[in-house]
Each structure stands twice: as C-alpha cells, then as structure tokens.
Amino acid sequence: MTYDETVTYLFNCAPPFQQVGGAAYKEGLSTTIALDGHLGNPHKKFITIHIAGTNGKGSTSHTIAAILQESGYKVGLYTSPHLIDFRERIRVNGAPAGKEYVVDFVEKHREFFEPMQPSFFELTTAMAFNYFAMQNVDVAVIEVGLGGRLDCTNIITPALSVITNISPDHTQFLGNTLEEIAGEKAGIIKAGIPVVIGETTPATKAVFMAKAHECNAPITFAEEESFIISATPEESGYRYETAAYGTLHGELGGYCQEKNARTILASIEKLKEAGFAITADAVRKGFTNVCSLTGLMGRWQRIQESPRVVCDAGHNVGGISYIAEQLAAVKCRRLRIVFGMVSDKDITAVLAIMPVNAVYYFTQASIKRAMPATELMKKAEPYGLQGSAHATVSEALQAALQESDSEDFIFVGGSCFIVADLLAGTGG
C-alpha cells in the first residue's frame, strides 16, 4: 500500500474518535498491553513524561518537548488529534514519523492486530511507542488521549506526570461532575512519581491530593508556585517575567497560555530535580520557538494580516471561555467569526459565552461528527448570535474576507476540525 492508502486503511479499519466520536472509544488497557507485548514492550526503552488534562495538553506537551530538544535531548512527542497529516501525532525532535514507517508498521503487524480489532488510538499509540524505541529517543512526551486511568497511554511509568486542568468534556465517558472527571485523570498518578497539577478547584484539588497521598507521589500545584511574576499579552504571544529565567517571550498567544506557562515551568523544575540537564537558555528558546521546534499549530495562530485572520483549536467550554474573553478585547472595526462545532460537545454552553457584537459565518468541518451549519445557526439565534450558514470552512472564510475591510478581525474556530480544514486549505 502507499502511504495515503495506509492512512485510509487505518481510518476505515479503526475509525478515529475525531471522525466518529464515542463509537471509537475503547475502554481499558488489555489491547494496548497485548500490542505492546507483541512489539517487545517498546515503551520500556525510553524515559517518558505523561500529560493529561481537559485543556492545555497540546501547548504544554509541545513546549516541554521544545525545551528538552533545546537542552540536547532526542525527544519523542505523541499528541492528538492531527490537523493536516496523520504523522503529526508521532514526532521526533519535531520531525513527523516517516511515511515509510507508517506503511511498514501496518504491513508487518496487521496479521497480528486485525483479529484484535484495536481502536484507532490503541493502534497509533503502539505505533508511536515502537517508533520512539526504533529512533532511540532519550525521552518521550506522551499526551493522554482521553481521560487517564483507562487511557491506553497509561501503561507507561513516567519520570513525571502532569495534569493541566479539569473542565466538563467527554462527560459520557469520564463522569458528569468535576470530581468524577478529576478522578479519571488522576489515574495517571503513579506510585512515587512526582505529579504537577496546573489548575484546580477546591473539589478537584481534594481528588488530586487524595490520589497522590494514596500513591505516595510528590505533588506540586503550579498555581501556588511563584515561577511567574507577571504575564503580559504581546502583539505576538506573551511576555513573562519570571523568577528563575528573567524575561521569557512565549510564542503562543491566547489568554489560556499564562496558566499553561505556570504548569510548564513547574514541570521543568521537577524534571531538573529528577536529573534532567535543562539550561535557562533552553527554556527561553523553547518558549520562543515552540512552533518551529515541534510543528505545533492552531494556538491563536495568525493566518494573515489586513484583515487579520486568527484561528484557535479550543473546542469546549473551558477552552472557548478564554477565546471569548480574548475576542471581547480585540480592537477592530468589525469582529467576524467563522464558527463550527461537533455535535457531541456542550454546544449551548459554548454559544452562551460567545461575543454578541460579531458577524457569524456558521460552518461545518468535513467529518461525520460535525453539526450542520444551518442547525448550529438556529441554535445560536436565542443567544443573539447572528450570521449566515456556509457548507465548508473555505466558503465561510471567503464570505468573511469578501465582507471585510483591512481593519476587521476574523476569528476561525469552535473545533479543532474547523481549524484543520482551514489549515489544510491554506497550506498550514
């Protein structure tokens, strides 16, 4: 098979969650353990850092990977979902896995895994662990797919566990309360392994403290540390004044990045305590160049100027609350929003916080889970959100551009799949 044929095969034999939602979710670790054993337990051949949380996993994972790269480590990075190319999920020092590797992996192992009917994420996790072992990485940053306790990445015993935050998402699998969701994500906490918690509520903090006590795991709450003295949004990204590193220029924009930065710096301190040789210069360069070092996309990413077009992959109430706050602060002649969501999110809660003083271009991503644009537009009307419906992201953006002048601001988002369609159409 060619690379394109292989990716199509993977999507068809084990449809990814991003395409079909809950039907793709497979609970438990037994299949992953079997796959990993078949491959010779590759996850045991390198050091790992495990990152869970509702929002901020991607920014945190990529920035930690960038800092480790700049410190001279060979770094594997496993994240999801991908935006343009499947291989974005599996990177070594920022470079995606080779197409030949993906093809060879499937051809060599399909006779073993086909009868097991693994989920897409189980299969790609095995593929990633095997690739990192083959590439002799020093350390791999592993992002949880969904939850934590029963997520298939949870076969690793990391040097550090990180939980960014907790907010309602995937409640059909993780629970209907923050405490229940926190309990699932706390499942990545391991005996004696340090854990950094990025953000808490009184209820979730109690869950994390209880689990850490049960596991005798040293626990750090990043929001209680004083690593960051001040954080200031800049024209591009953030400027952080820090106690240990002086001024850091963060490449990633978006109001959520201040809390992510606190989590990252707390994690770096724990890694240094664990023996990682991380320099101050590497921290500065990792923050400044995370996108070029790791290939990260879709975090308050500028697409063009005049009119300015920005996209962000925030896709649930927790993530979009930051985006809504930031859009409210944008200074422009007219705010225009290209917006779409998937059907299994808490759509009404998101619509309730979106800016009213904007022109909306409702649209839908090219996946089965996408809410039809016309249906989304109807749901938005009671919240005072007015606009038009468009069949594709490209059509919606073109309509927004045609109606804009140079002083307008166009935001594209609501779903990582809206951003994926945008970037695929613009070449990233």
NORWO-V361036 format. One record per residue. N is the residue number from 1. RES is the residue in one small letter. PSI is psi in degrees with one decimal (999 if undefined). NEAR is the number of other ideal C-beta (glycine too) atoms within 12 Angstrom. D_CENTER is the distance of its C-alpha to the mean C-alpha in Angstrom with 2 decimals. Layout:
((N,RES,PSI,NEAR,D_CENTER) (N,RES,PSI,NEAR,D_CENTER))
This chain:
((1,m,149.8,20,29.93) (2,t,172.6,14,28.30) (3,y,-47.5,24,24.61) (4,d,-39.8,16,24.14) (5,e,-37.3,16,26.28) (6,t,-43.5,29,24.33) (7,v,-40.6,31,20.96) (8,t,-41.0,20,22.92) (9,y,-45.8,25,24.43) (10,l,-44.0,37,21.18) (11,f,-33.7,26,20.03) (12,n,-37.8,17,23.51) (13,c,-27.4,24,24.29) (14,a,79.1,34,21.04) (15,p,133.2,27,19.25) (16,p,153.1,35,15.44) (17,f,-37.3,34,14.02) (18,q,-23.8,37,12.62) (19,q,-42.1,29,16.30) (20,v,-3.5,22,18.30) (21,g,-138.7,25,16.38) (22,g,-26.7,23,18.15) (23,a,-20.9,19,20.67) (24,a,-9.7,34,18.29) (25,y,130.4,28,17.51) (26,k,113.9,31,19.72) (27,e,143.7,26,20.24) (28,g,169.5,21,21.50) (29,l,-2.2,28,21.65) (30,s,-43.1,18,24.97) (31,t,-41.7,29,23.88) (32,t,-42.0,37,21.40) (33,i,-40.6,23,24.24) (34,a,-44.9,24,26.62) (35,l,-44.7,39,24.53) (36,d,-40.0,34,23.91) (37,g,-40.7,22,27.63) (38,h,-34.3,25,28.65) (39,l,2.4,30,26.80) (40,g,27.3,16,28.48) (41,n,57.0,21,25.78) (42,p,-25.5,32,23.78) (43,h,-14.9,37,21.24) (44,k,0.9,20,24.23) (45,k,6.4,24,24.88) (46,f,159.5,34,22.35) (47,i,146.4,31,20.94) (48,t,156.6,45,17.47) (49,i,127.3,47,15.05) (50,h,128.0,45,13.09) (51,i,121.2,49,10.04) (52,a,175.1,48,9.57) (53,g,161.0,50,9.23) (54,t,-48.7,40,8.80) (55,n,156.3,41,6.92) (56,g,-3.3,46,6.13) (57,k,-45.6,49,4.73) (58,g,-49.4,47,3.18) (59,s,-42.4,52,6.47) (60,t,-46.4,53,8.31) (61,s,-47.8,45,8.01) (62,h,-39.3,42,8.95) (63,t,-41.2,52,11.57) (64,i,-42.2,56,13.09) (65,a,-42.8,49,13.39) (66,a,-42.1,40,15.01) (67,i,-41.9,46,17.36) (68,l,-40.1,45,18.40) (69,q,-46.8,36,19.09) (70,e,-17.8,31,21.22) (71,s,0.9,29,22.98) (72,g,6.3,18,24.19) (73,y,150.0,33,22.18) (74,k,116.7,23,21.21) (75,v,123.2,42,17.53) (76,g,149.1,46,15.62) (77,l,119.6,49,11.83) (78,y,115.5,50,10.33) (79,t,170.2,43,6.80) (80,s,159.4,37,6.29) (81,p,176.9,37,7.25) (82,h,157.4,40,9.29) (83,l,-43.9,35,10.61) (84,i,-49.5,25,14.16) (85,d,133.6,25,15.12) (86,f,-36.1,38,14.43) (87,r,-9.4,35,14.94) (88,e,-26.9,35,11.77) (89,r,-26.4,37,10.44) (90,i,105.9,40,13.31) (91,r,151.4,40,14.34) (92,v,120.7,35,17.12) (93,n,42.1,30,17.62) (94,g,-17.1,30,15.41) (95,a,128.1,24,17.51) (96,p,155.0,30,16.26) (97,a,146.7,38,18.39) (98,g,148.9,21,21.68) (99,k,-37.6,21,22.62) (100,e,-37.3,19,25.65) (101,y,-45.4,28,23.76) (102,v,-45.9,36,21.89) (103,v,-48.3,26,25.29) (104,d,-39.6,20,27.18) (105,f,-47.6,37,24.91) (106,v,-46.1,35,25.37) (107,e,-38.0,20,29.05) (108,k,-33.3,20,29.82) (109,h,-1.5,28,28.18) (110,r,-31.6,26,28.28) (111,e,-31.8,11,31.68) (112,f,-46.2,22,30.27) (113,f,-22.7,34,27.07) (114,e,-45.0,18,28.32) (115,p,-21.8,14,30.64) (116,m,-18.8,24,27.89) (117,q,58.7,19,25.80) (118,p,156.9,36,22.42) (119,s,163.8,37,19.31) (120,f,-43.1,38,17.15) (121,f,-36.9,40,14.48) (122,e,-43.3,40,17.45) (123,l,-43.8,45,18.87) (124,t,-29.5,43,15.94) (125,t,-44.7,44,15.40) (126,a,-41.3,44,19.12) (127,m,-41.6,44,18.98) (128,a,-48.8,49,16.46) (129,f,-41.0,40,18.53) (130,n,-41.4,38,21.65) (131,y,-44.1,36,20.57) (132,f,-38.8,38,19.69) (133,a,-43.2,26,23.09) (134,m,-35.2,25,24.87) (135,q,-0.3,28,23.53) (136,n,46.9,19,24.67) (137,v,152.1,36,21.62) (138,d,-38.9,28,22.37) (139,v,146.9,39,19.07) (140,a,132.0,45,15.76) (141,v,117.9,52,12.44) (142,i,116.7,48,11.18) (143,e,131.0,48,7.92) (144,v,144.5,44,9.26) (145,g,-56.7,42,9.05) (146,l,124.5,42,10.77) (147,g,-117.9,39,12.87) (148,g,-60.6,44,14.21) (149,r,-46.2,31,17.98) (150,l,9.2,31,18.34) (151,d,142.6,39,15.14) (152,c,-15.2,42,16.49) (153,t,-11.1,43,14.79) (154,n,17.9,38,17.01) (155,i,-10.1,35,20.00) (156,i,153.7,42,19.24) (157,t,99.2,25,21.06) (158,p,170.3,40,19.06) (159,a,-25.0,33,20.55) (160,l,138.4,47,18.15) (161,s,142.1,47,15.94) (162,v,131.9,52,13.45) (163,i,113.7,50,12.48) (164,t,-54.4,48,10.80) (165,n,177.4,43,12.30) (166,i,127.0,43,13.66) (167,s,164.8,37,14.19) (168,p,122.2,30,15.49) (169,d,147.4,34,13.33) (170,h,41.3,35,14.37) (171,t,-23.6,25,17.64) (172,q,-18.8,20,19.63) (173,f,-33.9,29,18.28) (174,l,-12.6,35,17.47) (175,g,160.9,26,20.30) (176,n,-6.8,16,21.50) (177,t,159.3,18,21.67) (178,l,-34.9,31,19.44) (179,e,-42.9,25,21.60) (180,e,-43.0,24,21.04) (181,i,-43.6,38,17.24) (182,a,-38.0,41,17.52) (183,g,-39.7,30,19.95) (184,e,-44.4,37,17.67) (185,k,-31.0,48,14.88) (186,a,-10.7,43,17.80) (187,g,-12.8,35,18.71) (188,i,-8.7,47,16.92) (189,i,127.7,39,19.52) (190,k,158.9,28,22.21) (191,a,120.5,18,25.85) (192,g,-0.2,19,26.52) (193,i,126.7,28,23.02) (194,p,146.0,33,21.87) (195,v,137.3,44,18.95) (196,v,128.7,50,17.33) (197,i,125.0,47,16.40) (198,g,-45.7,46,14.72) (199,e,141.3,36,16.08) (200,t,166.7,32,18.64) (201,t,167.8,23,21.23) (202,p,-38.0,14,24.66) (203,a,-45.3,19,24.00) (204,t,-33.1,35,20.73) (205,k,-40.5,27,22.18) (206,a,-38.7,22,25.12) (207,v,-46.7,33,23.11) (208,f,-40.3,45,21.35) (209,m,-39.8,24,24.72) (210,a,-43.2,19,26.49) (211,k,-42.2,32,24.20) (212,a,-39.5,30,24.31) (213,h,-42.8,17,28.08) (214,e,-37.4,19,28.44) (215,c,0.5,23,26.76) (216,n,43.9,15,28.43) (217,a,122.7,30,25.10) (218,p,130.7,25,25.21) (219,i,136.3,35,22.82) (220,t,131.0,32,21.74) (221,f,108.7,30,20.58) (222,a,-35.2,37,18.99) (223,e,-14.1,26,20.19) (224,e,-4.9,17,23.69) (225,e,161.9,27,23.74) (226,s,38.5,17,25.24) (227,f,-36.4,33,23.26) (228,i,123.9,32,22.72) (229,i,-42.8,21,25.98) (230,s,155.4,18,24.77) (231,a,126.7,30,21.87) (232,t,121.5,21,22.89) (233,p,138.0,26,21.04) (234,e,175.8,20,22.51) (235,e,-36.5,14,23.14) (236,s,102.7,22,20.20) (237,g,-147.8,31,17.69) (238,y,151.6,38,18.98) (239,r,124.4,27,21.95) (240,y,129.7,36,21.91) (241,e,122.5,22,25.22) (242,t,157.9,31,24.84) (243,a,-36.4,19,27.44) (244,a,-24.8,23,26.83) (245,y,9.5,31,25.67) (246,g,-137.4,17,27.41) (247,t,126.0,23,25.64) (248,l,134.7,42,22.08) (249,h,106.9,30,20.90) (250,g,125.8,45,17.15) (251,e,-28.4,36,16.11) (252,l,126.6,44,13.14) (253,g,-172.8,38,14.64) (254,g,131.9,44,13.85) (255,y,-25.9,32,15.51) (256,c,-17.7,43,12.53) (257,q,-22.3,46,12.58) (258,e,-45.7,37,15.83) (259,k,-36.1,39,14.59) (260,n,-41.5,48,11.70) (261,a,-39.1,50,14.61) (262,r,-43.0,42,16.77) (263,t,-43.0,45,14.47) (264,i,-47.3,50,14.19) (265,l,-37.7,44,17.97) (266,a,-39.3,40,18.84) (267,s,-40.4,47,17.01) (268,i,-39.9,44,18.86) (269,e,-40.8,31,22.08) (270,k,-36.2,33,21.70) (271,l,-39.0,36,21.07) (272,k,-41.5,25,24.16) (273,e,-28.8,17,26.10) (274,a,-1.1,24,25.22) (275,g,-0.4,15,26.83) (276,f,134.4,28,24.18) (277,a,89.4,19,25.97) (278,i,122.1,34,23.65) (279,t,159.1,21,25.54) (280,a,-38.1,23,25.32) (281,d,-37.4,19,25.33) (282,a,-37.7,32,22.29) (283,v,-46.0,39,20.37) (284,r,-46.4,30,21.60) (285,k,-35.2,27,20.81) (286,g,-43.2,45,17.30) (287,f,-41.4,42,16.54) (288,t,-32.3,29,18.60) (289,n,27.9,29,17.51) (290,v,-38.5,44,13.87) (291,c,-45.9,30,13.35) (292,s,-31.3,19,16.60) (293,l,-32.4,30,16.23) (294,t,-12.0,40,12.95) (295,g,13.2,35,12.57) (296,l,137.6,40,9.45) (297,m,164.1,36,9.93) (298,g,20.4,43,9.55) (299,r,96.8,45,9.44) (300,w,50.6,41,12.98) (301,q,128.9,34,14.13) (302,r,129.8,28,17.88) (303,i,-39.4,31,19.27) (304,q,169.0,22,22.91) (305,e,156.4,16,25.52) (306,s,74.1,17,28.57) (307,p,153.0,27,27.32) (308,r,132.6,32,23.98) (309,v,125.2,36,21.06) (310,v,141.9,36,17.54) (311,c,155.6,43,14.36) (312,d,139.5,42,11.12) (313,a,6.0,43,8.33) (314,g,135.8,47,8.80) (315,h,8.8,41,10.18) (316,n,177.5,36,11.89) (317,v,-43.4,31,14.68) (318,g,-45.8,34,12.97) (319,g,-42.4,46,10.67) (320,i,-21.7,41,13.52) (321,s,-38.9,30,16.12) (322,y,-42.1,36,15.12) (323,i,-43.4,42,15.20) (324,a,-41.3,36,18.53) (325,e,-40.8,20,19.95) (326,q,-39.0,32,19.17) (327,l,-35.9,35,20.66) (328,a,-24.1,22,23.68) (329,a,-5.7,16,24.32) (330,v,132.2,29,24.25) (331,k,115.9,14,27.81) (332,c,168.5,27,28.83) (333,r,-45.9,20,31.63) (334,r,130.0,24,29.64) (335,l,126.0,34,26.05) (336,r,135.0,39,24.92) (337,i,116.1,48,21.78) (338,v,118.0,49,20.68) (339,f,133.7,54,18.95) (340,g,157.0,51,17.96) (341,m,168.6,42,16.28) (342,v,155.0,36,16.25) (343,s,-22.2,23,19.17) (344,d,13.7,27,17.75) (345,k,168.7,35,16.00) (346,d,78.9,27,18.22) (347,i,-43.1,35,19.38) (348,t,-37.0,20,22.42) (349,a,-35.6,23,20.72) (350,v,-46.8,37,18.44) (351,l,-33.0,34,21.54) (352,a,-19.8,20,23.50) (353,i,-2.0,29,21.57) (354,m,149.8,38,21.33) (355,p,136.2,34,23.96) (356,v,-30.8,22,27.33) (357,n,53.9,20,28.75) (358,a,157.2,32,26.89) (359,v,126.5,30,27.72) (360,y,143.6,41,25.28) (361,y,87.6,44,24.80) (362,f,138.1,45,23.42) (363,t,-175.6,43,22.06) (364,q,143.1,35,20.28) (365,a,163.5,44,17.85) (366,s,53.3,24,19.47) (367,i,160.6,29,18.34) (368,k,-30.4,23,20.48) (369,r,-10.3,31,18.38) (370,a,135.3,37,18.72) (371,m,130.8,34,21.12) (372,p,140.6,24,24.12) (373,a,-40.1,32,24.43) (374,t,-37.2,20,27.89) (375,e,-41.6,21,26.88) (376,l,-40.0,40,24.07) (377,m,-40.5,29,26.66) (378,k,-40.4,20,29.10) (379,k,-27.8,29,26.73) (380,a,-23.5,36,26.10) (381,e,-44.9,19,29.85) (382,p,-16.5,14,30.62) (383,y,9.2,25,28.17) (384,g,18.0,16,30.00) (385,l,115.1,32,27.39) (386,q,143.3,23,29.53) (387,g,-153.2,34,29.00) (388,s,162.2,26,29.27) (389,a,141.9,28,27.63) (390,h,139.9,31,26.65) (391,a,-27.7,22,26.05) (392,t,161.2,27,23.39) (393,v,-40.6,40,20.88) (394,s,-44.2,25,23.23) (395,e,-39.6,25,26.19) (396,a,-43.6,41,24.61) (397,l,-42.0,37,23.69) (398,q,-39.4,24,27.17) (399,a,-42.6,27,28.79) (400,a,-42.2,38,27.04) (401,l,-40.9,26,28.06) (402,q,-30.4,18,31.59) (403,e,0.1,21,32.05) (404,s,157.6,29,30.72) (405,d,-177.8,17,32.60) (406,s,-18.6,16,31.47) (407,e,1.7,17,30.93) (408,d,165.8,28,28.48) (409,f,126.8,36,24.71) (410,i,123.6,43,22.52) (411,f,137.4,46,19.01) (412,v,121.8,49,17.03) (413,g,-153.1,48,14.28) (414,g,-21.8,49,14.03) (415,s,145.0,44,11.67) (416,c,-21.8,43,9.12) (417,f,-27.4,41,12.24) (418,i,-45.4,47,14.48) (419,v,-39.3,45,12.67) (420,a,-45.3,37,12.85) (421,d,-39.3,36,16.52) (422,l,-51.4,45,17.12) (423,l,-35.5,34,15.98) (424,a,-33.8,24,17.83) (425,g,-24.6,27,20.80) (426,t,-3.6,25,20.84) (427,g,13.2,11,20.16) (428,g,999,22,16.87))
